[in-house]
Amino acid sequence: MTLFLIIRRTEKKPKLISKSGGTYGFEVLWENNRLDLSVEALVLRLEYQEFFTDEEREICRNRLEEFGYKID
């Protein structure tokens, strides 16, 4: 199990997702055109879908679209 999923299972509301405006790490990934490595992008992957609510996935989708990331 990845650290990502361990953190998700221990938090009632994931801090990285719910933080308004994103995180510094998200900003760095955006500046380097690597939003594909962001937590938000991982949340939207099919293999992780069961671990997140529709609301959490929508927050991630909106944030990525706001920063110009094309979602497959």
Secondary structure, DSSP 8 states (H G I E B T S, - for coil): --HHHHHHHH-SS-HHHHSTT--HHHHHHHHTT-GGGSHHHHHTSGGGGGGS-HHHHHHHHHHHHHTT----
